[in-house]
């Protein structure tokens, strides 16, 4: 099994964490989708990571789909509930965390442009998405019924990977202000071996 993607991607890290939590052996291939010589489009026609190669003619892409595939292997721990409605609730929060991650990536890309070419409207739009999304996750984490419930699931993992990314890239330095439940959740997740082993390199 091969995982293709960038060390710094929150979506790639999510899959790495899931594989480690389930003790699934895999080979990591570090490929940035932004590099001119990137091989990522060979695995995903959209040119995005992660992609998971599970056989000679079998490749899964999109972190949400890969997470669902890995859950179907029926390897403990269970990260998506078996009951359909409960599963949808977890996966909706996973999608919310991933959507905030998409906004954070777009914000970073815009910030990497020369200052005179940056669009303030684009920056503001993405910041608003991130703030609204984090507020929604804080509310869920405070309730502790699906997110931050005490039993790890894919939404917890996606949320912690998102927070790790926005912290690593200095996307929103004050993300933790008035979000104590998210702080508690991420601190707890970052103590896990799977997160310690997937900290992105300082570059």
N, C-alpha and C positions, 0 to 999 in steps of 0.2 A: 504494500500500500504506500502510495506517494502523495504527499501534500505539497502543492505548488502555490507559492505566494510570497509576499514580503513579510519580513520579521516585524515590521512596524505597523502593519494593517490590523485594526481591531477585529475585522472579520476573519482573517487568517488566524489570529491569536485565539479567537473563539473556538475554532475547529481544533487547533492544537491542544487547547485545554480539555476539550471533550475527549479527544483521543487519549490524552494522558489520564484523565479521570477514569476512563474505561480500561486503561492498561492495554490499549491496542498499539502494537508495534507499527511504526511508520517511518518512512524516510522523508525528511524535509528538504525541499528544493527551493532555495531562496531566489525568487524571480520578481523583480519590480515590473509591474505592468506599464510604468511610465518610461522605462528605458527604451531607446530606439531599437536595440537588439533583443528586446524581450521575447521570450518564447511562450508567454502566457496565452496569446491568441491561438496557439496550437491546441490548448486544452479547453479554452472557453472562447467561442466565437465573439463574445462581447469584449474580450481582452481584459477581463477583471479577475482578481483572485478573491477567494481561494478556488482551487480545483483539486479534486481528490481522484487519483487514479487507482482503481480497485481491480483492474484486470486489463488484459491486452486490448480489449475493445470496449472497456467500460470506464467512463469518466463522468464524475458528478461535479457540477459547479453551482455557485450561489450558496453562501454559507447556511442559509435557512434550509435549503434542500439537502445539503450535506449533513447538517445536524439531524434532520429527519431520517435520512438514510442510515446514519450510524445508530440511531435509536432502534431501527428495525432489525438490527443485528442481534438485539435482545441480550446485550452485554451489560452487566451491572456497572455502575449504578443507573437506575432509571432516571433520565433527565427530562422526559416528556411523559406526563401521565397517560395511563392506558385509556382512561375514560375520555371519550371524544370531546365533550364540552370543556372539561378541565384542561385537556391538551390545547384546545383553541385559546383558552385564556392565557396559558403560559406562552404559546407561540405568538399571540398578539403583543405581549410585552416584549418578547424577543424582537419582533418586527419593529416595535417602537424604538428600542435601543439601537437597532441597526439603522433605522431611519435617521436618528440623531447622528449616528456615525457618518452617514452619507452627507448630512449637512455640514458636519465638522470637516470632512475631507474637502468639500467644495469651498468652505471658508478658507482652509489652509491654502488651497490652490490659488484662490483669488489673492490672498496675502503674499504669495510668492511672485506675483506679477510686479513689474516696476510700479512704484508708487503712483506715478502719473497716469497709469493705465488701469488702476484698480477702480472698480465700480462700487461706490459707497452703498448704493441701493442693494447690490448683491450681498455685500458684507452684512448689512443690516438684516436682510431677509433671512440669511442663514443663522445669524445670532438669535433672531426671534424664534426660529424653529428649535434651536438648541435649548433655549431658555424654557419654552413651553413644554418641550419634551421632557426635560429634566424635572420640571415641576410635576408633570404627570407621573413620572417614575418615583419621585419623592413621596407623592400621595400613596402610591401602591406599596412602596417599601415601608411606609409608616403603618399601613393597615396590616401588613405581614401575613396576608392570606395566600397570595400567589408569589409575589416577590418578597424576598427576605423572610420566608416562612420558617426557616430553620432546617429545611430539607432542600439541598441544592437542586436547581433545575436549570434548563437552558436559558431562561430569562435572567436568572442571577448571573450566569456566566457572561451573557451578552452585555448586560449592564455594567459589570465590572470591567470588561474589556473596553467598552466605550469610555468609561471614566479614566481608565489607564491611558487611552489614546489622547483624550483632550488635555490630560495632565502632562503627558510626555511632549505633546506638541504645543503646549501653552495656548490652547485654543480659547479657553475661558478660565483665566486664573482664579476667578472668584466663584467657581461652580458650586463650592461647598457651603457658601453663605446661605443660611436658613434652610439647609437640606441635611439635617442630622441623621435621618434614616438612611439616606444614600451613603453618607460617610461611614456609618456603622456597617452597612452591607459590604461596601468595597474594602474596608479594613479587614473584615472577616474573610472575604474571598482572597485578598492578597496574601493572607497567611497560609493558604493552601499550597502544597508542593507544585501543583499543576500551574499555578500562576507564577510562583517563584522561578520556575524553569522556562517561562515564556516571556520574561521581561525583555522588551526590545533593546537592542544595543544603543548606546548613547551616541547617536550620530544622526 
